[in-house]
Amino acid sequence: MNETAARHPNRFLADLTQAMRSTAETARQATIEQCQADAKAYTEKLHARTDDEAASLRKAAEADVSAIRDWSKAEMERIRVETEQRISRRRELLEQELQEYNSAIELEIERVQSRVTHFEGEVATFFEQLLQEADPTVFASMAAQMPDPPSFEDGGRGNVTPDLRERREQIMRSGSPAAAAAPEAPQAADDGADGGSDDSQLIGARPSAAKTPPLESTQVVVVGLISVASIATFKRQLGRLPGVKNVGVSSGPDGEFIFTVGHGSDTSLAQLVPTLPNFQARITSEREGVLSVSAHDPEAEG
């Protein structure tokens, strides 16, 4: 009795355990199958979403490509318009440069003619005085001092004025069409009656701050010179003074020598002549267009 009772619960527990195992195995299989089913459904959902997202990305890319093409067309049109504008402005500037250059050439021709006329008058005066001299020695001394022809080669011609050069640089500089302002008409040049001006003024119609003053003529009347060599040296040194353009010499009625000096209006001969070496030149009087000088002849010492 007792043995039967002792074995019955063990059988029951064994059967119960077996049933639980079977149920657990079924649950495990069901869980795995459910997980696989969920993963498959999610994967299919991902594939569907990927197709939609890819289509959306392609659509956005096509829109961007179209916008880039539109931008490129607009930029090409802008560049074409700017190119035509800058070419037009450069051609307009060329016309101004040609006008200024032609004006400069005309001014230069006038300057040359003025200097030729002045030289002709100087030579005529020289020969008028020379032919009046009867003493052969004095005649030979005076003849050796015949005025030298003026020099016409000043160099530096052909440069445009600074304002035109700046406009040229603006046109060539990259940037928007507004970066280069439209050229303005140059102002007319205000030159002296003798046509004298510096290089930048001759090539530009606008007056510049560095404009060379017009030439003036001053007679430097020198006493104390005796030898022909000293007269020639004095003339040569006068010609080398700052601002002096040309020098002619003739003899005066009382043994003095008259040096006709062409120079700029800002050149002070009264200050420069005493600086000539070896002559110990001293200003004795000064009046309009005439400077009287007492000098020592270095050759007299020998």
C-alpha positions in Angstrom: 0.0 0.0 0.0 2.6 2.3 1.0 4.9 1.3 -2.0 2.0 2.0 -4.5 1.4 5.4 -3.0 5.1 6.2 -3.2 5.4 5.3 -6.9 2.2 7.1 -8.1 3.4 10.7 -7.6 6.7 10.0 -9.5 4.8 8.8 -12.5 2.6 11.8 -12.4 5.5 14.2 -12.2 7.2 12.5 -15.0 4.2 12.8 -17.2 3.7 16.4 -16.2 7.3 17.2 -16.9 7.0 15.6 -20.3 3.9 17.6 -21.1 5.6 20.8 -20.0 8.6 20.0 -22.2 6.4 19.4 -25.2 4.5 22.6 -24.6 7.8 24.6 -24.1 9.2 23.1 -27.4 6.0 24.1 -29.2 6.2 27.6 -27.6 9.8 27.9 -28.7 9.1 27.0 -32.2 6.2 29.4 -32.3 8.3 32.2 -31.0 11.0 31.6 -33.5 8.5 31.4 -36.3 6.9 34.6 -35.1 10.3 36.4 -35.0 11.1 35.2 -38.4 7.7 36.4 -39.7 8.2 39.8 -38.0 11.7 40.1 -39.5 10.4 39.2 -43.0 7.6 41.7 -42.7 10.0 44.5 -41.5 12.5 43.6 -44.3 9.8 43.9 -46.9 8.8 47.2 -45.4 12.4 48.4 -45.6 12.6 47.4 -49.2 9.4 49.3 -50.0 10.7 52.4 -48.1 14.1 52.2 -49.9 12.4 52.3 -53.2 10.3 55.3 -52.2 13.4 57.1 -50.7 15.5 56.4 -53.8 12.8 57.8 -56.0 12.6 60.9 -53.8 16.4 61.4 -53.9 16.4 61.0 -57.6 13.7 63.6 -58.0 15.6 66.0 -55.7 18.8 65.5 -57.7 17.0 66.1 -61.0 15.6 69.3 -59.6 19.1 70.4 -58.4 20.5 69.5 -61.9 17.8 71.6 -63.5 18.5 74.5 -61.2 22.2 74.3 -61.9 21.5 74.4 -65.7 19.3 77.4 -65.2 22.0 79.1 -63.1 24.6 78.3 -65.7 22.5 79.8 -68.5 21.9 82.9 -66.4 25.6 83.2 -65.7 26.6 82.8 -69.3 24.1 85.5 -70.3 25.4 87.8 -67.6 29.0 87.2 -68.7 28.0 87.7 -72.3 26.3 91.0 -71.5 29.2 92.1 -69.2 31.7 91.2 -72.0 29.9 93.3 -74.5 29.6 96.2 -72.1 33.3 96.1 -71.2 34.3 95.8 -74.9 32.1 98.8 -75.7 33.6 100.8 -72.9 37.2 99.9 -74.0 36.5 101.0 -77.5 35.0 104.3 -76.3 38.1 104.7 -74.2 40.3 104.0 -77.2 38.6 106.9 -79.0 39.4 109.2 -76.1 43.0 108.0 -76.1 43.3 108.6 -79.8 41.9 112.1 -79.4 44.3 112.9 -76.5 47.2 111.5 -78.5 46.3 113.6 -81.6 45.9 116.7 -79.4 49.3 115.9 -77.9 50.9 115.6 -81.3 49.4 119.0 -82.3 50.7 120.6 -79.2 54.1 119.1 -79.7 54.2 120.4 -83.3 53.3 123.8 -82.0 56.0 123.6 -79.4 58.6 122.7 -82.1 57.5 125.5 -84.4 57.7 127.9 -81.5 61.2 126.8 -80.7 62.2 127.0 -84.3 60.8 130.6 -84.6 62.6 131.6 -81.4 65.9 130.1 -82.6 65.6 131.8 -86.0 65.1 135.1 -84.2 68.1 134.4 -81.9 70.3 133.6 -84.9 69.2 136.7 -86.8 70.0 138.9 -83.8 73.4 137.1 -83.4 74.4 137.6 -87.0 73.1 141.2 -87.0 75.6 141.9 -84.1 78.3 139.7 -85.6 78.3 141.5 -89.0 78.7 144.8 -87.3 82.0 143.8 -85.8 85.1 145.0 -87.7 87.8 143.6 -85.4 88.8 140.1 -86.8 89.8 138.8 -83.4 86.5 139.9 -81.8 84.7 138.7 -84.9 86.3 135.2 -84.6 85.5 135.1 -80.9 81.9 136.0 -81.4 81.5 133.6 -84.4 82.6 130.8 -82.1 79.6 131.6 -79.9 76.9 131.1 -82.5 73.8 129.7 -80.8 73.3 126.0 -80.8 70.1 124.6 -82.4 67.5 123.5 -79.9 66.9 119.8 -79.1 63.4 118.5 -80.0 63.8 115.0 -78.6 62.3 115.2 -75.0 61.3 111.5 -74.9 58.5 110.0 -72.9 55.7 110.6 -75.5 52.8 108.2 -75.9 51.6 107.6 -72.3 48.0 108.1 -71.5 47.0 110.3 -68.6 46.4 108.8 -65.2 42.6 109.1 -65.3 42.5 107.2 -68.6 44.9 104.6 -67.3 42.7 104.0 -64.2 39.6 103.6 -66.4 41.5 101.1 -68.6 42.5 99.1 -65.4 38.8 99.2 -64.3 37.6 97.8 -67.6 40.2 95.0 -67.5 39.6 94.2 -63.9 37.1 91.3 -63.2 33.9 92.1 -61.5 30.3 93.2 -62.1 29.5 95.6 -64.9 29.2 98.4 -62.3 32.8 97.8 -61.3 34.1 99.8 -64.2 32.4 103.2 -64.4 31.5 104.7 -67.8 34.3 106.9 -69.1 33.8 110.6 -68.8 34.8 113.2 -71.4 38.2 114.6 -70.7 38.6 118.3 -70.0 40.3 120.5 -72.5 44.0 121.2 -71.8 44.9 124.6 -70.6 48.4 125.1 -72.1 50.5 128.2 -72.2 50.8 130.3 -75.4 54.2 128.8 -76.2 52.8 125.3 -76.1 55.3 124.1 -73.4 54.3 121.3 -71.2 55.6 118.1 -69.7 55.2 114.6 -71.2 52.0 113.6 -69.3 50.4 116.9 -70.2 51.2 116.5 -73.9 49.5 113.1 -74.0 46.5 114.1 -71.9 44.0 116.9 -72.3 43.5 117.2 -68.6 46.1 119.5 -66.8 48.3 117.8 -64.3 49.9 118.9 -61.1 53.4 118.2 -62.6 52.9 120.5 -65.6 56.2 122.1 -66.7 56.2 125.9 -66.4 56.4 127.8 -69.7 59.8 129.0 -70.9 61.1 132.5 -70.2 64.1 134.3 -71.6 66.6 136.2 -69.4 69.7 138.1 -70.5 72.7 137.5 -68.3 75.1 140.4 -68.9 78.5 139.3 -67.7 81.6 141.6 -67.3 85.0 140.2 -66.4 85.3 137.5 -69.0 88.3 137.8 -71.4 89.3 134.5 -73.0 87.3 132.6 -75.6 87.7 129.4 -73.5 86.2 131.1 -70.4 83.2 132.4 -72.4 82.5 129.0 -73.8 82.9 127.4 -70.3 80.6 130.0 -68.8 78.0 129.3 -71.5 78.3 125.5 -71.0 77.9 125.7 -67.3 74.8 128.0 -67.7 73.3 125.4 -70.0 73.7 122.7 -67.3 71.8 124.7 -64.6 68.5 123.1 -63.5 65.6 124.4 -65.5 67.8 125.9 -68.3 66.8 124.8 -71.8 69.1 126.7 -74.1 71.8 129.4 -74.0 73.0 131.8 -76.7 75.8 134.4 -76.3 76.7 137.7 -78.0 79.1 140.5 -77.2 78.0 143.8 -75.8 79.1 147.3 -76.7 81.3 147.8 -73.6 83.2 144.5 -73.6 80.6 142.6 -71.7 79.0 139.4 -73.0 75.3 138.9 -73.1 74.1 135.3 -72.5 70.5 134.8 -73.6 69.1 132.0 -71.4 65.9 130.2 -72.0 64.5 128.7 -68.8 61.4 127.7 -66.9 59.5 130.4 -65.0 60.3 128.7 -61.7 64.1 128.9 -62.3 65.9 131.5 -60.3 69.0 132.5 -62.2 69.9 135.1 -59.6 70.4 132.2 -57.1 72.0 129.7 -59.5 74.5 131.9 -61.4 76.7 132.5 -58.2 77.0 128.8 -57.8 78.9 128.4 -61.1 82.4 127.0 -60.2 85.6 128.9 -60.8 84.0 132.2 -61.9 83.3 133.8 -58.6 80.1 135.2 -60.2 78.4 138.0 -58.3 75.0 139.6 -59.1 75.4 143.3 -59.4 71.9 144.2 -60.5 68.6 142.6 -61.5 65.6 143.9 -63.4 62.9 142.5 -65.6 64.5 140.0 -68.0 68.0 141.2 -67.3 70.6 140.0 -64.8 73.9 141.9 -64.5 76.8 139.7 -63.3 80.5 140.4 -62.4 82.7 137.4 -63.0 86.3 136.4 -62.6 88.0 134.9 -65.7 89.9 131.8 -64.5 92.2 132.0 -67.6 93.4 135.5 -66.6 95.3 133.8 -63.7 97.7 132.2 -66.2 
